[in-house]
Amino acid sequence: MVGSSLPLSATIRRLAAIVVLAALPGCGIAYHPIDDEGRPQVSFVPDGPPEAIILALHGFNDNRHAFDEFAGFAVARGYRVEAFDQQGFGANRNRGLWPGNAALAADLSRRASELRTLWPETPLYVLAESMGAAVATIAFADLDPALDPPIDGLIMTAPAVWGGAAFNPFYRAILMTAASLLPRYEVTGRGLDRRASDNDEALIALGRDPLVIKSTRLDAVAGLVQLMDEAVASAPALDLPVLVLMGERDEIIPPDITARFVERLDPEHCRAVLYPDGWHLLLRDLQRERVWQDIVVWLEGEDPAEAEPCGNVGESRLGNRIGGAAL
């Protein structure tokens, strides 16, 4: 999700004024995937052989350039960064149309497989922001233990995981009904007191970026909720090294919602960091270099200074700082 996307609870409160109906049996969301394998992409290449490859996956309504600034930092330290426009976003032919969970996860898996084939001896990591983290969770959960893992680790920043039991059932009924009846109706974030970052320059740049979607179809919002549902359900099946980075000031996905997701991850393989001054766009916040440095520390095999095990965050410093007792 980016600053131009509408926070979900506010979106659905607006929909209640448009559609005051109960959820209809058989309501569904139409998917609009595209068949071609070509995706608009960008590569950032170090001078010598890369220490590792980072495959970056953007958030809802964003595009491949979300990681440009971080990529400069990473390349200077010997990492190669690859990013592509996910289906339905950026410069793709189905821009603005929801492709479905399966298409999003398949694209990520295919690109990771291609990079693994091209660089078989080089570590491969996925860096996934917001919605990208939900896609990555689905793509890499429940892997066959008899096969080599497709990636060496997963880094999630501000994962979009407001799904499952955490999502208000009344809001869900309104959204799914509205999306079935008015799939092309578009919503925006105008007039809402929500910030995605404390970095005004980054927010202005998002507003001016022609590849960023500024108004969102209802069926795409509903598709995002279904994606988050599946990500939450898939979380316990993630069996690879994971680093989850969260902002305590996130106004898009509240930290307590993210903490519920973190509790479902295996503490043996997963570490989480909560930044007191972090917002939703952690990689673009004013304190972004701290986040970038923590990512590099983790890629080098160490835990960031403030990292804590995932799992039962309610009993940790992480849980105490976000009200873990209420989880």
Residue pairs with C-beta under 8 A, 6 or more apart in sequence:
1 59
1 60
1 61
1 62
1 130
1 131
1 160
1 196
1 252
1 253
1 280
2 59
2 60
2 61
2 62
2 66
2 130
2 196
2 206
2 212
2 281
3 189
3 195
3 196
3 197
3 203
3 206
3 207
3 280
3 281
4 61
4 188
4 189
4 206
4 207
4 212
4 213
4 214
5 60
5 61
5 189
5 196
5 213
5 216
5 252
6 187
6 188
6 189
6 192
6 216
6 221
7 189
7 192
7 194
7 251
7 252
8 162
8 167
8 171
8 221
8 225
9 168
9 171
10 192
10 194
11 175
11 187
11 221
12 168
12 171
12 174
12 175
13 171
14 187
15 174
15 175
15 178
15 187
15 218
16 174
18 178
18 182
18 185
19 174
19 177
19 178
19 181
19 182
21 174
21 177
21 181
22 173
22 177
23 172
23 173
23 176
23 177
24 177
24 180
27 176
27 177
27 179
27 180
28 180
29 98
29 100
29 176
29 179
29 180
29 183
29 219
29 222
29 223
29 226
30 98
30 183
30 219
31 98
31 99
31 100
31 103
31 223
32 88
32 94
32 97
32 98
32 99
32 100
33 87
33 94
33 99
33 100
33 102
33 103
34 87
34 92
34 93
34 94
34 99
36 93
37 110
39 84
39 85
39 86
39 87
39 92
39 107
39 111
40 63
40 64
40 84
40 85
40 90
40 91
40 92
41 64
41 82
41 83
41 84
41 85
42 64
42 65
42 68
42 82
42 83
42 84
43 80
43 81
43 82
44 68
44 71
44 72
44 74
44 75
44 80
44 81
44 82
45 75
45 80
46 75
46 76
46 78
46 79
46 80
48 78
49 122
50 78
50 79
50 80
50 119
50 122
51 77
51 78
51 79
51 123
51 299
52 79
52 80
52 122
52 123
52 124
52 125
52 152
52 299
53 79
53 80
53 81
53 82
53 115
53 119
53 122
53 123
53 124
53 125
54 74
54 79
54 80
54 81
54 82
54 125
54 126
54 127
54 299
55 82
55 83
55 108
55 111
55 112
55 115
55 124
55 125
55 126
55 127
55 151
56 64
56 66
56 67
56 70
56 71
56 81
56 82
56 83
56 126
56 127
56 128
56 129
56 132
57 83
57 86
57 108
57 126
57 127
57 128
57 129
57 132
57 133
57 135
57 136
58 64
58 66
58 67
58 83
58 85
58 86
58 89
58 90
58 129
58 130
58 131
58 132
59 66
59 129
59 130
59 131
59 132
59 158
59 160
60 89
60 130
60 131
60 160
60 224
61 89
61 212
61 213
61 214
61 216
62 89
62 90
62 129
62 130
62 206
62 212
63 85
63 89
63 90
63 91
63 209
63 211
63 212
64 83
64 84
64 85
64 90
65 83
65 209
65 211
66 83
66 129
66 283
66 284
67 81
67 83
67 127
67 129
67 283
69 283
69 284
69 288
70 81
70 127
70 283
70 288
70 292
70 295
71 81
71 83
73 289
73 292
73 296
74 81
74 292
74 295
74 296
75 81
77 296
79 296
79 299
82 111
82 115
84 107
84 111
85 91
85 92
85 211
86 92
86 99
86 104
86 107
86 108
86 132
86 135
87 94
87 99
87 103
87 104
87 107
88 94
88 95
88 96
88 97
88 98
88 99
88 104
88 220
89 95
89 211
89 213
90 211
91 211
95 213
96 213
96 216
96 217
96 220
97 217
97 220
98 217
98 219
98 220
98 222
98 223
98 224
100 223
101 135
101 138
101 223
101 226
101 227
101 230
104 135
104 138
104 227
105 135
105 138
105 139
106 139
108 126
108 135
108 136
108 139
109 139
109 140
109 150
112 124
112 126
112 139
112 150
112 151
113 150
115 124
116 124
116 150
116 151
123 152
123 153
123 299
124 150
124 151
124 152
125 151
125 152
125 153
125 154
125 155
125 299
126 136
126 140
126 151
126 153
126 154
126 155
127 155
127 157
127 295
128 135
128 136
128 154
128 155
128 156
128 157
128 159
129 156
129 157
129 158
129 281
129 282
129 283
130 157
130 158
130 159
130 160
130 252
130 253
130 280
131 160
131 224
131 227
133 156
133 157
133 158
133 159
133 160
133 161
133 231
134 159
134 160
134 161
134 163
134 227
134 228
134 230
134 231
135 227
135 231
136 154
136 156
137 154
137 156
137 159
137 161
137 231
137 234
137 235
137 238
138 227
138 230
138 231
138 234
140 149
140 150
140 151
140 154
140 238
140 240
141 234
141 235
141 237
141 238
142 234
142 237
143 149
143 150
143 239
143 240
145 239
149 239
149 240
151 240
152 240
152 241
153 240
153 241
153 242
153 243
153 298
153 299
154 238
154 240
154 241
154 242
154 243
155 242
155 243
155 245
155 295
155 298
156 242
156 243
156 244
156 245
157 245
157 282
157 283
157 291
158 245
158 246
158 247
158 250
158 252
158 253
158 258
158 280
158 281
158 282
159 231
159 244
159 246
159 253
159 258
159 261
160 224
160 227
160 228
160 231
160 252
160 253
161 228
161 231
161 232
161 235
161 253
161 257
161 258
161 260
161 261
162 225
162 228
162 253
162 254
162 257
163 225
163 226
163 227
163 228
163 229
163 230
163 231
163 232
163 233
164 228
164 229
164 232
164 233
166 232
166 257
166 260
167 225
167 228
167 229
172 225
175 218
175 221
175 222
175 225
176 222
178 185
178 218
178 222
179 218
179 219
179 221
179 222
182 218
183 217
183 218
183 219
184 217
184 218
184 219
185 217
185 218
186 215
186 216
186 217
186 218
187 215
187 216
187 218
187 221
188 214
188 215
188 216
194 251
194 252
195 203
195 251
195 279
196 203
196 206
196 251
196 252
196 279
196 280
196 281
197 203
197 279
197 280
197 281
197 284
197 285
197 286
198 249
198 277
198 279
198 285
198 286
199 281
199 284
199 285
199 286
199 288
202 281
202 284
202 285
206 212
207 214
231 261
232 260
232 261
232 264
235 261
235 264
235 265
236 264
236 265
236 266
238 265
238 266
238 269
238 270
239 266
239 269
240 269
241 269
241 270
242 265
242 269
242 270
242 271
242 310
243 270
243 271
243 272
243 273
243 294
243 295
243 298
243 304
243 307
244 258
244 261
244 262
244 265
244 270
244 271
244 272
244 273
244 310
245 272
245 273
245 275
245 278
245 282
245 291
245 294
245 295
246 255
246 258
246 259
246 262
246 272
246 273
246 274
246 275
246 278
246 282
247 255
247 274
247 275
247 277
247 278
247 279
247 280
247 282
247 285
248 255
248 274
248 275
248 276
248 277
248 278
248 321
248 322
249 276
249 277
249 278
249 279
250 258
250 278
250 279
250 280
251 279
251 280
252 280
253 280
255 274
255 322
256 322
256 323
256 326
256 327
259 313
259 314
259 318
259 319
259 322
259 324
259 327
260 327
262 270
262 272
262 310
262 311
262 313
262 318
263 310
263 311
263 312
263 313
263 314
263 327
265 272
265 310
265 311
266 310
266 311
267 309
267 310
267 311
267 312
270 309
270 310
270 311
271 298
271 303
271 304
271 307
271 308
271 309
271 310
272 307
272 308
272 309
272 310
272 313
272 318
273 294
273 304
273 306
273 307
273 308
274 306
274 318
274 321
274 322
275 282
275 287
275 290
275 291
275 306
276 321
277 285
277 286
277 287
278 285
278 287
278 291
279 285
282 288
282 291
283 291
283 292
285 291
294 304
294 305
294 306
294 307
297 303
297 304
298 304
298 307
308 316
308 317
308 318
309 316
312 319
313 319
313 322
313 324
313 327
314 324
314 325
314 327
315 324
316 324
318 324
319 325
319 327
